[in-house]
Amino acid sequence: MDKVVRTLDDGGRLALPAEWRKKWGRRVLLIKLSDDEILVRPLRKRVKLTELIDSIEVNDVDDFTDTHKLREALHG
């Protein structure tokens, strides 16, 4: 199964097919948003989640302690 069509639930979650989850196990997934697609890919090597903390880029936010501005920048 290469492709599936899914809808997001009310919480914005996307359910991956069971056979994909079984194949990948409980690995960390990389989720990347580009102009016209969302890429979901299991990371090849095992990493600690804390290693990914600074991997998210947020534009137009100078003060990360202002959670309202940060949330708006992330979610629109």
Helices and strands as residue ranges (DSSP letters): H 18-24, E 29-33, E 38-42, G 49-55, H 67-75
